[in-house]
Amino acid sequence: MGNRGAFGHIAARKLFPDRVLKPCSTFDECFSSVNNKECSCAVLPFENSSAGPINEVHQLLKERKYHIAGEYFLPVHHVLMALPGVRLSDIKQVWSHPQALMQCRNTLARLHIAPVPARDTATAAIELYRSGNRTTGAIGSELSASLYGLNILLRNVEDDAQNTTKFVIVSCTAEAAHSPFSGNIPHKEITNFQEKMLGHS
């Protein structure tokens, strides 16, 4: 699902506030965890209002005959974050998930900041903090900035103020898909993975 603070983590936590979330490093791993009954379901991004469908999730759903047990629309508001003391004028490039970079492409072009893909938005924040790089920023959630000790330089850097991602709850069983998800998912771990990297995204 990406690290804490990624939008996939935020969506899963809103859907299942009392459950254990199992992180996975790829979409395929998420599906395998559900298939192997390690997890009851997966919370996965399906489509973004600005950047379009998450093609790999669509393809895996088609190939593996999983069931969609529910959906959740998460408003996605990005912040541009950097190390403490860094100014906006210092930033030459930003790290983030390719979907997030696409959702902010006009803002980045206006600011003359180069986009650099990362595994997910929260990982970009973690790696920026660890790197000590003072000419690089990260794009992600306000929660990520708070969790990983970064300062917010700009809020709402998404190009569309109505930017929204649709997440789906994926289950192996038709019974789950045909019932309200809130009362039908067993109390096992929930797995989700929000983000992948450009090229093998």
LOTOR-549978 format. One line per field, with one value per residue: chain; residue number from 1; x, y negated, z of N, C-alpha, C, CB in turn; residue in one letter. Coordinates in Angstrom, 3 decimals, m for minus. Atoms other than C-alpha are relative to their C-alpha. Glycine has a CB too. Example, Ala and Ser with C-alpha at 12.3 -4.5 7.8 and 13.67 -1.06 7.14 Angstrom:
chain A;A $
n 1;2 $
n_X 0.890;m0.820 $
n_Y 1.190;1.190 $
n_Z 0.000;m0.060 $
ca_X 12.300;13.670 $
ca_Y 4.500;1.060 $
ca_Z 7.800;7.140 $
c_X 0.900;m0.770 $
c_Y m1.200;m1.090 $
c_Z 0.000;0.730 $
cb_X m0.992;0.414 $
cb_Y m0.027;m0.462 $
cb_Z 1.246;m1.415 $
res a;s $
END
This chain:
chain A;A;A;A;A;A;A;A;A;A;A;A;A;A;A;A;A;A;A;A;A;A;A;A;A;A;A;A;A;A;A;A;A;A;A;A;A;A;A;A;A;A;A;A;A;A;A;A;A;A;A;A;A;A;A;A;A;A;A;A;A;A;A;A;A;A;A;A;A;A;A;A;A;A;A;A;A;A;A;A;A;A;A;A;A;A;A;A;A;A;A;A;A;A;A;A;A;A;A;A;A;A;A;A;A;A;A;A;A;A;A;A;A;A;A;A;A;A;A;A;A;A;A;A;A;A;A;A;A;A;A;A;A;A;A;A;A;A;A;A;A;A;A;A;A;A;A;A;A;A;A;A;A;A;A;A;A;A;A;A;A;A;A;A;A;A;A;A;A;A;A;A;A;A;A;A;A;A;A;A;A;A;A;A;A;A;A;A;A;A;A;A;A;A;A;A;A;A;A;A;A $
n 1;2;3;4;5;6;7;8;9;10;11;12;13;14;15;16;17;18;19;20;21;22;23;24;25;26;27;28;29;30;31;32;33;34;35;36;37;38;39;40;41;42;43;44;45;46;47;48;49;50;51;52;53;54;55;56;57;58;59;60;61;62;63;64;65;66;67;68;69;70;71;72;73;74;75;76;77;78;79;80;81;82;83;84;85;86;87;88;89;90;91;92;93;94;95;96;97;98;99;100;101;102;103;104;105;106;107;108;109;110;111;112;113;114;115;116;117;118;119;120;121;122;123;124;125;126;127;128;129;130;131;132;133;134;135;136;137;138;139;140;141;142;143;144;145;146;147;148;149;150;151;152;153;154;155;156;157;158;159;160;161;162;163;164;165;166;167;168;169;170;171;172;173;174;175;176;177;178;179;180;181;182;183;184;185;186;187;188;189;190;191;192;193;194;195;196;197;198;199;200;201 $
n_X 0.810;m0.824;m0.239;0.968;0.066;0.387;1.451;0.586;0.077;1.057;1.289;0.234;0.251;1.349;0.939;m0.150;m0.793;m0.335;m0.635;m1.441;m0.285;m1.216;m0.587;m0.510;m0.877;0.525;1.408;0.084;m0.122;1.298;0.940;m0.439;0.314;1.430;0.204;m0.550;0.762;m0.766;0.781;1.413;0.265;m1.003;0.492;m0.862;0.443;0.632;0.030;m0.112;0.791;m0.893;m1.023;0.603;0.027;m1.221;0.143;m0.388;1.073;1.070;m0.412;m0.021;1.389;0.535;m0.672;0.090;1.407;0.325;1.265;m0.047;0.948;0.369;m0.836;m0.148;m0.539;m0.845;m0.549;m1.461;m0.600;m1.441;m0.855;m1.414;m0.722;m1.456;m0.689;0.104;m0.911;m0.063;0.992;0.546;m0.948;m1.118;0.424;m0.242;0.721;0.826;0.220;1.336;0.570;0.336;1.362;0.007;m0.701;0.907;1.074;m0.562;m0.953;0.062;m0.610;m1.450;m0.512;0.023;m1.059;m1.263;m0.523;m0.021;0.578;m0.805;0.883;m0.380;0.873;1.287;m0.141;m0.581;m1.398;m0.722;m0.232;m0.987;m1.311;m0.463;m0.471;m1.248;m1.044;m0.549;m0.076;0.625;0.504;1.061;1.199;0.845;1.436;0.783;1.034;m0.408;m0.358;m1.384;m0.898;0.022;m0.599;m1.401;m0.824;m0.213;0.793;0.864;m0.274;1.234;1.124;0.931;m0.754;0.684;0.519;1.453;0.411;0.908;m0.774;0.553;m0.345;0.931;m0.601;0.921;m0.270;m0.044;0.161;0.037;1.290;1.158;0.865;m0.430;0.299;1.442;0.474;m0.648;m1.339;m0.286;0.386;m0.222;m1.407;m0.410;m1.014;m1.370;m0.749;0.397;m1.206;0.185;m1.216;0.493;m0.814;m1.089;m0.937;0.132;m0.770;0.436;0.920 $
n_Y 1.209;1.176;0.296;0.844;1.334;m0.102;0.157;m1.322;m0.232;0.872;m0.564;m1.237;0.334;0.553;m1.093;m1.034;0.664;m0.894;m1.205;m0.011;0.192;m0.682;0.676;m0.802;0.822;0.057;m0.345;m1.447;m0.540;0.217;m1.005;m1.307;m0.067;m0.295;m1.334;m0.976;0.166;0.707;1.214;m0.112;0.790;1.004;1.335;0.342;1.134;m0.470;1.071;1.359;0.927;0.805;m0.781;m1.140;m1.314;m0.701;m1.059;m1.329;m0.507;m0.423;m1.215;m1.101;m0.338;m0.709;m1.294;m0.894;m0.219;0.414;0.709;1.300;m0.064;1.349;1.049;1.171;1.149;0.788;1.264;m0.058;1.332;m0.175;1.086;m0.020;0.013;0.020;m0.014;1.267;1.066;0.117;0.907;m0.429;0.386;m0.948;m1.294;m0.213;m1.197;m0.609;m1.438;m0.469;m1.037;0.550;0.531;1.290;0.963;0.329;0.826;1.316;0.322;1.411;0.772;m0.208;0.700;1.436;0.268;m0.448;m1.072;m1.248;m1.139;m1.224;m1.029;m0.802;m1.160;0.529;1.358;m0.021;m0.402;1.188;0.852;m0.670;0.043;1.376;0.271;m0.737;0.431;1.315;0.769;1.298;0.545;m0.920;m0.069;m1.171;0.266;m1.038;0.453;0.793;m0.970;m0.427;1.062;m0.027;m1.238;m0.185;1.129;0.928;1.232;0.207;1.243;0.379;m0.913;m0.082;0.171;m0.707;0.925;0.032;0.090;m1.120;m1.221;m1.097;m1.358;m1.066;m1.236;m1.125;m1.070;m1.195;m1.243;m1.206;m0.673;0.698;0.366;1.302;1.023;0.217;0.448;1.242;m0.393;0.381;m1.041;m1.300;m0.362;m0.625;0.718;m0.377;1.170;0.644;0.419;0.879;0.596;1.103;0.652;m0.690;0.936;0.183;m0.961;m1.273;0.636 $
n_Z 0.000;m0.212;m1.409;m0.692;0.568;1.413;0.111;m0.170;m1.442;m0.519;0.409;m0.732;m1.396;m0.093;0.201;m1.023;m1.042;m1.113;0.516;0.266;1.418;0.435;1.166;1.110;0.831;1.366;0.137;0.112;m1.352;m0.653;0.483;m0.499;m1.424;m0.095;0.557;m0.948;m1.239;m1.026;m0.254;0.370;1.195;0.334;0.359;1.126;0.818;1.234;1.000;m0.504;0.810;0.836;0.712;0.666;m0.654;m0.403;0.994;m0.477;m0.848;0.914;0.678;m0.965;m0.305;1.156;0.156;m1.153;m0.345;m1.360;m0.150;m0.662;m1.115;m0.405;0.565;m0.861;0.720;m0.893;0.508;m0.077;m0.002;m0.132;m0.479;0.372;m1.274;0.097;m1.286;m0.740;0.402;1.459;0.578;1.288;1.055;m0.005;0.522;1.431;0.416;m1.039;0.063;m0.367;0.859;1.318;0.044;m0.705;0.856;1.100;m0.539;m0.332;1.074;0.404;m1.084;0.050;1.178;m0.300;m0.980;0.604;m0.843;0.758;m0.705;m0.049;m0.567;m1.161;m0.162;m0.452;m0.531;m1.339;0.147;0.468;m1.174;m0.850;0.646;m0.027;m1.361;m0.215;0.938;m0.329;1.244;m0.227;1.258;0.412;m0.811;0.212;0.084;m0.641;m0.932;m1.159;m1.031;0.241;m0.465;m1.456;m0.497;0.360;m0.386;1.107;m0.011;1.162;0.724;0.684;m0.111;1.137;1.244;1.085;1.011;m0.091;m1.403;m0.261;0.209;m0.797;0.415;m0.361;m0.469;m0.038;m0.954;0.830;m0.738;0.833;m0.028;0.535;m1.114;m0.516;0.995;0.082;m1.296;m0.431;m0.444;m1.377;m0.933;0.594;0.054;m1.267;m0.768;0.289;0.449;1.239;0.703;1.144;0.535;0.793;0.978;0.644;0.613;1.437;0.780;m0.532;m0.931 $
ca_X 0.000;2.975;4.223;2.161;0.980;0.529;m2.959;m3.614;m2.859;m5.180;m8.016;m7.597;m7.510;m10.717;m12.428;m11.096;m10.009;m9.859;m8.079;m4.452;m3.109;m0.589;1.769;2.598;5.265;3.353;m0.219;0.424;1.488;m1.789;m3.833;m1.732;m2.260;m6.011;m5.863;m3.750;m6.187;m3.472;m5.824;m9.565;m9.466;m7.321;m7.910;m6.571;m6.635;m8.868;m9.072;m8.144;m10.307;m7.274;m4.829;m7.245;m7.375;m4.753;m4.191;m2.429;m5.209;m7.801;m5.801;m5.296;m8.985;m9.802;m7.268;m7.879;m11.655;m11.678;m14.786;m15.234;m16.868;m17.051;m15.599;m14.416;m13.800;m10.901;m10.317;m6.594;m4.894;m1.140;1.447;4.958;7.277;10.997;13.586;13.349;14.877;14.595;12.792;10.603;13.206;15.756;13.743;14.916;13.128;10.443;10.048;6.661;4.569;3.960;0.212;0.800;3.289;0.740;m1.920;0.421;2.119;0.856;1.864;5.323;5.768;4.791;7.318;10.020;10.468;11.431;9.343;11.189;9.181;9.332;7.699;4.945;4.276;5.143;8.347;9.372;8.979;10.968;13.789;13.930;14.273;17.028;18.889;19.400;18.935;18.187;17.387;14.714;11.142;8.472;4.791;2.323;m0.114;0.038;0.149;3.412;5.036;3.987;5.103;8.516;9.698;9.313;8.070;5.213;6.174;2.893;m0.517;m3.038;m0.502;m2.823;m4.006;m7.668;m9.187;m11.674;m8.905;m10.277;m9.128;m11.580;m10.393;m11.958;m12.177;m11.205;m12.280;m12.018;m15.623;m18.760;m20.580;m18.473;m19.013;m22.790;m23.001;m22.344;m18.594;m18.761;m20.455;m19.077;m15.288;m13.912;m11.604;m8.367;m5.633;m6.523;m3.902;m3.596;m0.973;m1.508;1.451;3.967;6.852;6.818;7.894;7.105;4.542 $
ca_Y 0.000;m2.302;m3.717;m5.519;m8.821;m7.588;m8.221;m4.469;m4.217;m7.162;m5.562;m2.183;m3.761;m5.694;m2.535;m0.243;m2.337;0.636;3.163;4.146;2.908;5.107;3.157;4.623;3.453;4.179;4.462;8.107;8.786;7.287;9.596;12.590;11.756;11.804;14.951;16.759;15.666;13.763;10.781;10.418;7.797;5.197;1.455;0.356;m2.833;m2.432;m5.809;m9.431;m12.304;m14.135;m11.411;m8.682;m4.927;m2.872;m0.524;2.294;2.602;2.743;5.444;7.554;7.360;8.527;11.369;12.754;12.482;10.748;9.051;5.412;5.380;1.603;m1.718;m4.911;m8.359;m10.167;m13.888;m14.155;m17.410;m17.504;m19.550;m20.442;m19.643;m20.042;m19.854;m22.458;m25.760;m25.116;m27.822;m27.324;m29.133;m26.446;m23.602;m22.328;m18.967;m17.034;m13.346;m11.645;m8.854;m9.294;m9.714;m12.508;m14.191;m14.009;m15.558;m18.497;m18.832;m22.332;m23.695;m22.141;m23.547;m27.010;m26.763;m25.345;m22.301;m18.980;m15.911;m12.747;m9.513;m7.606;m4.403;m6.214;m9.624;m8.671;m6.905;m10.070;m12.015;m9.444;m9.338;m13.115;m13.355;m10.724;m12.245;m15.723;m17.057;m20.769;m21.339;m18.636;m18.584;m15.914;m15.921;m14.024;m14.308;m16.781;m13.733;m12.604;m15.964;m15.745;m12.138;m12.523;m15.881;m17.979;m21.544;m22.425;m25.006;m25.014;m23.466;m22.357;m22.034;m19.729;m21.325;m20.505;m21.594;m18.708;m16.120;m12.778;m9.151;m6.278;m3.322;0.132;2.888;6.133;9.567;13.136;14.029;13.108;13.051;10.144;8.263;8.663;7.417;4.034;4.134;2.524;5.504;8.284;8.153;10.596;9.354;10.280;8.033;5.574;4.992;2.146;0.668;m2.742;m3.543;m2.186;m3.693;m5.045;m2.451;0.432;m1.721 $
ca_Z 0.000;0.232;3.492;6.120;4.735;1.165;m0.176;m0.350;3.352;4.035;2.039;3.722;7.167;6.477;5.254;7.967;10.963;13.344;11.126;10.656;7.312;5.554;3.272;m0.132;m2.563;m5.805;m7.000;m7.860;m4.279;m3.064;m5.256;m4.191;m0.514;m1.042;m3.166;m0.547;2.174;4.013;3.805;3.589;0.858;m0.844;m1.129;m4.495;m6.583;m9.601;m11.317;m10.780;m11.973;m13.419;m14.478;m15.533;m14.826;m13.004;m15.923;m14.089;m11.523;m14.314;m16.094;m12.975;m12.141;m15.644;m15.681;m12.215;m11.933;m8.565;m7.235;m6.290;m2.861;m2.475;m3.522;m1.896;m3.385;m1.728;m2.384;m3.116;m2.181;m2.660;m0.822;m1.941;0.964;1.616;4.369;7.134;6.100;2.362;0.356;m2.682;m4.799;m3.825;m5.332;m8.732;m8.805;m6.935;m6.164;m6.147;m7.589;m11.346;m10.875;m8.354;m10.683;m13.494;m11.276;m10.571;m13.964;m14.805;m11.412;m11.708;m15.213;m14.004;m11.168;m13.492;m11.257;m12.830;m11.905;m10.830;m10.283;m7.001;m5.761;m3.871;m2.374;1.198;0.153;m1.691;1.567;3.555;1.016;0.853;4.639;4.645;1.712;3.150;m0.396;m0.207;m3.883;m4.043;m2.807;m2.588;m3.485;m1.354;1.510;4.362;6.638;5.008;5.684;9.326;9.757;8.156;9.456;6.314;5.931;3.615;1.005;m0.931;m0.367;m3.003;m5.808;m7.770;m11.013;m10.364;m7.056;m7.387;m7.780;m6.568;m6.647;m6.693;m4.608;m4.845;m2.252;m3.925;m2.688;m3.988;m3.238;m5.089;m1.760;m0.575;m3.818;m3.522;0.042;1.692;2.248;5.657;7.240;5.110;5.278;7.872;10.597;8.904;7.683;4.952;2.284;m0.141;m2.378;m3.783;m5.884;m8.334;m10.194;m13.739;m16.269;m13.943;m12.164 $
c_X 0.839;0.114;m1.127;0.057;m0.274;m1.525;m0.719;m0.159;m1.132;m1.378;m0.329;m0.331;m1.396;m1.055;m0.005;0.835;0.464;0.737;1.512;0.206;1.326;0.573;0.485;0.797;m0.454;m1.496;m0.162;0.088;m1.299;m1.002;0.363;m0.336;m1.474;m0.268;0.457;m0.664;0.855;m0.755;m1.422;m0.308;1.175;m0.691;0.968;m0.517;m0.516;0.052;0.121;m0.711;0.863;0.886;m0.545;0.146;1.385;0.002;0.343;m1.065;m1.164;0.342;m0.004;m1.409;m0.627;0.567;m0.359;m1.412;m0.310;m1.312;0.228;m1.104;m0.440;0.925;0.003;0.660;0.748;0.418;1.511;0.562;1.490;0.658;1.399;0.788;1.505;0.591;m0.170;1.059;0.138;m1.128;m0.498;0.978;1.209;m0.313;0.170;m0.761;m0.856;m0.126;m1.443;m0.399;m0.418;m1.413;m0.083;0.683;m0.892;m1.114;0.455;0.853;m0.032;0.638;1.517;0.615;0.059;1.131;1.397;0.707;m0.136;m0.614;0.903;m0.844;0.624;m1.021;m1.385;0.246;0.663;1.465;0.845;0.330;1.070;1.400;0.562;0.564;1.364;1.149;0.690;0.101;m0.800;m0.409;m1.147;m1.166;m0.715;m1.446;m0.739;m1.020;0.586;0.409;1.441;0.994;0.102;0.740;1.511;0.851;0.326;m0.908;m0.820;0.301;m1.248;m1.059;m0.826;0.704;m0.591;m0.624;m1.516;m0.405;m0.943;0.688;m0.436;0.486;m1.056;0.802;m1.063;0.471;m0.152;m0.028;0.003;m1.409;m1.114;m0.922;0.368;m0.385;m1.485;m0.592;0.614;1.348;0.212;m0.352;0.391;1.455;0.420;1.112;1.360;0.738;m0.586;1.286;m0.349;1.343;m0.422;0.847;1.100;0.796;m0.161;0.891;m0.264;m1.085;m1.006 $
c_Y m1.252;m0.258;m0.834;m1.414;m0.013;m0.061;1.342;0.370;m0.824;0.573;1.259;m0.271;m0.597;1.101;0.987;m0.530;0.928;1.259;m0.167;m0.124;0.677;m0.722;1.001;m0.913;m0.080;0.290;1.515;0.666;m0.173;1.073;1.385;0.162;0.313;1.429;1.089;m0.067;m0.525;m1.253;0.224;m0.713;m0.936;m1.306;m0.555;m1.226;0.508;m1.053;m1.343;m0.954;m0.835;0.844;1.269;1.316;0.489;1.296;1.381;0.607;0.484;1.331;1.197;0.427;0.816;1.413;0.983;0.169;m0.289;m0.777;m1.322;m0.046;m1.378;m1.006;m1.209;m1.108;m0.901;m1.299;m0.012;m1.411;0.150;m1.227;0.190;m0.195;0.064;0.050;m1.346;m1.006;m0.196;m0.913;0.539;m0.302;0.929;1.283;0.058;1.211;0.497;1.490;0.307;1.157;m0.616;m0.552;m1.363;m1.074;m0.441;m0.934;m1.430;m0.571;m1.470;m0.905;0.128;m0.726;m1.504;m0.395;0.386;1.017;1.316;1.143;1.230;1.088;0.747;1.117;m0.394;m1.346;m0.019;0.417;m1.165;m0.912;0.599;m0.125;m1.414;m0.347;0.655;m0.542;m1.287;m0.927;m1.301;m0.711;0.853;m0.089;1.318;m0.457;1.172;m0.606;m0.864;0.914;0.472;m1.038;0.021;1.215;0.033;m1.262;m0.984;m1.219;m0.112;m1.360;m0.529;1.063;m0.028;m0.240;0.824;m1.014;m0.181;0.016;1.134;1.351;1.109;1.333;0.967;1.233;1.095;1.004;1.313;1.244;1.175;0.539;m0.857;m0.455;m1.364;m1.109;m0.332;m0.467;m1.349;0.322;m0.243;1.091;1.378;0.437;0.595;m0.783;0.640;m1.266;m0.511;m0.448;m1.002;m0.522;m1.100;m0.234;0.872;m0.997;m0.026;0.997;1.409;m0.276;0.966 $
c_Z 0.000;1.497;0.614;m0.566;m1.486;m0.086;0.089;1.460;0.612;m0.336;0.798;1.462;0.182;m0.146;1.160;1.166;1.108;m0.447;m0.110;m1.509;m0.334;m1.213;m1.035;m0.929;m1.450;0.019;m0.025;1.375;0.774;m0.402;0.524;1.475;0.226;m0.462;0.962;1.372;1.161;0.443;m0.467;m1.305;m0.242;m0.337;m1.031;m0.751;m1.330;m1.104;0.695;m0.952;m0.944;m0.903;m0.633;0.758;0.401;m0.808;0.531;0.897;m0.857;m0.640;0.939;0.399;m1.134;m0.096;1.114;0.538;1.468;m0.002;0.712;1.053;0.482;m0.642;0.932;m0.815;0.977;m0.677;0.232;m0.151;0.329;0.619;m0.581;1.288;m0.230;1.401;0.710;m0.443;m1.497;m0.484;m1.342;m1.129;m0.070;m0.758;m1.514;m0.534;1.162;m0.260;0.367;m0.913;m1.342;m0.120;0.685;m0.838;m1.161;0.467;0.306;m1.137;m0.405;1.053;m0.043;m1.193;0.256;0.947;m0.516;0.893;m0.755;0.817;m0.091;0.668;1.167;0.167;0.472;0.683;1.379;m0.036;m0.488;1.174;0.912;m0.595;m0.039;1.381;0.238;m0.842;0.416;m1.202;0.135;m1.296;m0.557;0.973;m0.235;m0.051;0.617;0.940;1.107;1.153;m0.164;0.501;1.518;0.553;m0.166;0.148;m1.103;0.147;m1.274;m0.613;m0.698;0.259;m1.282;m1.327;m1.142;m0.955;0.105;1.471;0.395;m0.166;0.973;m0.555;0.497;0.391;m0.001;1.039;m0.754;0.876;m0.976;m0.189;m0.557;1.124;0.559;m0.953;m0.030;1.320;0.337;0.627;1.481;0.995;m0.450;m0.011;1.333;0.674;m0.191;m0.389;m1.314;m0.683;m1.077;m0.436;m0.925;m1.225;m0.546;m0.806;m1.517;m0.739;0.475;1.028;0.528 $
cb_X m0.914;m0.587;1.324;0.269;1.260;0.550;m0.357;0.841;1.344;0.141;0.008;1.215;1.062;m0.208;0.323;0.652;m0.792;m1.257;m0.584;0.677;0.042;m0.285;1.160;m1.166;1.400;0.741;m0.596;1.106;1.152;m0.553;m0.033;1.508;0.367;m0.827;0.738;1.488;m0.628;1.409;0.622;m0.875;m1.325;0.887;m0.117;0.114;1.147;m1.446;m1.299;1.482;m0.800;0.863;1.114;0.594;m0.642;0.058;0.861;1.323;m0.472;m0.242;1.374;0.788;m0.818;0.302;1.506;0.880;m0.387;1.141;m1.020;m0.155;0.612;0.033;m0.495;0.838;m1.131;1.241;m0.680;0.584;m0.720;0.619;0.045;0.349;m0.451;0.493;1.500;0.130;1.329;m0.099;0.598;m1.347;0.470;0.380;m1.456;1.493;0.983;m1.395;0.974;m1.039;m1.217;0.187;m0.977;0.697;1.313;m0.601;m0.555;0.840;m0.287;m1.459;m0.535;0.326;m0.878;m1.349;m0.293;0.928;m0.748;1.444;m1.382;1.359;m0.385;0.089;0.608;m0.721;m1.364;m0.788;0.123;m0.831;m1.308;m0.367;m0.090;m1.144;m1.029;m0.206;m0.589;1.356;m0.527;0.940;1.136;0.528;m0.927;0.210;m0.455;0.901;m0.727;m1.138;m0.951;0.228;m0.489;m1.435;m0.607;0.087;1.238;m0.253;0.909;m1.500;1.114;0.238;m0.873;m1.132;1.460;m1.086;0.362;m0.634;m0.670;m1.202;1.503;m1.549;1.395;m0.979;0.617;m0.118;m0.964;1.252;m1.304;0.870;m0.334;m0.759;0.076;1.509;0.459;m0.688;0.330;m0.896;1.049;m0.744;m1.454;m0.518;0.872;0.455;m0.367;0.081;1.503;m0.988;0.728;m0.955;0.898;m0.059;0.572;m0.510;1.438;0.357;1.487;1.187;m0.699 $
cb_Y m0.010;m1.235;m0.728;m0.011;m0.717;1.328;m0.692;1.035;m0.347;m1.429;0.318;0.908;m0.975;m1.081;0.723;1.269;m1.111;0.393;0.361;1.308;m1.515;1.491;m0.899;0.709;0.537;1.008;m0.631;0.523;m0.677;m1.389;0.008;0.180;m1.312;m1.006;0.136;m0.216;1.321;m0.374;m1.234;m0.560;m0.798;0.468;m0.958;1.185;m1.016;0.391;0.059;m0.402;m0.916;m0.875;0.362;0.145;1.016;0.273;m0.299;m0.073;m1.085;m1.062;m0.180;m0.402;m1.279;m0.772;m0.200;m0.503;1.423;m0.855;0.857;m1.167;0.761;m0.141;m0.398;0.335;m0.786;0.807;m1.234;0.949;m0.950;0.293;m0.039;m1.115;1.172;m1.260;0.323;0.254;0.263;1.405;m1.414;m0.685;m1.426;0.337;0.279;0.176;1.108;m0.661;0.752;m1.154;0.686;1.049;0.981;0.125;0.610;1.279;0.637;0.098;0.857;m0.425;0.466;1.500;0.299;m0.391;0.754;m1.202;0.061;0.351;0.322;m0.230;0.988;m0.876;0.982;1.004;m0.671;0.942;1.183;m0.765;m0.199;1.484;0.560;m0.958;0.508;1.468;m0.180;0.159;0.841;m0.880;m0.093;1.452;m1.176;1.066;m0.233;0.966;1.195;m0.943;1.196;0.262;m1.381;m0.008;1.182;0.489;0.495;0.701;m1.234;0.105;0.217;m0.181;m0.359;m1.011;0.389;0.964;0.496;1.197;m1.342;m0.078;m0.291;m0.051;0.404;0.319;m0.179;0.664;m0.068;m0.002;m0.019;1.073;0.410;0.896;1.050;m0.016;0.454;1.266;1.031;m0.777;m0.747;m1.254;m0.043;0.000;m1.223;1.440;m0.032;1.086;0.339;m1.209;1.203;m1.160;1.044;m1.243;m1.209;1.144;0.368;m1.448;m0.309;0.797;m1.146 $
cb_Z 1.183;m0.736;0.158;1.524;0.269;m0.652;m1.311;m0.697;0.678;m0.576;m1.502;m0.099;0.511;m1.075;m1.278;m0.598;0.601;0.735;m1.356;0.558;m0.365;m0.330;0.432;m0.772;0.055;m0.925;m1.275;m0.914;0.745;m0.352;m1.528;m0.217;0.687;m0.841;m1.321;0.153;0.393;m0.525;m0.710;1.103;0.138;m1.175;1.265;m0.951;m0.218;0.269;m0.845;0.175;0.902;0.867;0.942;m1.349;m0.914;1.587;m1.178;0.749;0.988;m1.087;m0.603;1.243;0.249;m1.280;m0.036;1.090;m0.322;0.604;0.770;m1.031;1.150;1.519;m1.413;1.284;m0.719;0.425;0.696;m1.095;1.032;m1.357;1.567;m1.079;0.885;m0.763;m0.192;1.503;0.563;m0.678;m0.177;m0.270;0.224;1.422;0.379;m0.260;m0.477;0.059;0.935;m0.089;0.696;m1.028;0.660;1.372;m0.539;m0.598;1.255;1.270;m1.215;m0.242;1.367;m0.072;m1.231;0.609;1.292;m0.262;1.373;m0.413;m0.565;0.780;m1.067;1.293;0.973;0.972;0.080;0.903;m0.967;m1.055;0.786;0.184;m1.411;m0.374;1.040;m0.310;m1.367;0.618;m1.197;0.780;m1.028;m0.080;m0.305;1.120;m1.476;0.750;0.607;0.441;m0.041;m1.493;m0.484;0.501;m0.706;m1.407;0.558;m1.351;0.159;0.393;m1.023;m1.528;1.215;0.169;0.213;0.562;m1.393;m0.766;0.264;m0.927;0.165;0.013;0.525;m1.172;1.415;m1.387;1.251;m0.892;0.835;0.607;1.399;m0.979;1.095;0.238;m1.377;m0.443;1.088;1.003;m0.786;0.348;0.227;m1.379;m0.351;m0.238;1.488;m1.127;m0.166;0.252;m0.606;0.330;m0.730;0.825;0.571;m0.884;0.369;m0.399;0.081;0.620;m0.647 $
res m;g;n;r;g;a;f;g;h;i;a;a;r;k;l;f;p;d;r;v;l;k;p;c;s;t;f;d;e;c;f;s;s;v;n;n;k;e;c;s;c;a;v;l;p;f;e;n;s;s;a;g;p;i;n;e;v;h;q;l;l;k;e;r;k;y;h;i;a;g;e;y;f;l;p;v;h;h;v;l;m;a;l;p;g;v;r;l;s;d;i;k;q;v;w;s;h;p;q;a;l;m;q;c;r;n;t;l;a;r;l;h;i;a;p;v;p;a;r;d;t;a;t;a;a;i;e;l;y;r;s;g;n;r;t;t;g;a;i;g;s;e;l;s;a;s;l;y;g;l;n;i;l;l;r;n;v;e;d;d;a;q;n;t;t;k;f;v;i;v;s;c;t;a;e;a;a;h;s;p;f;s;g;n;i;p;h;k;e;i;t;n;f;q;e;k;m;l;g;h;s $
END
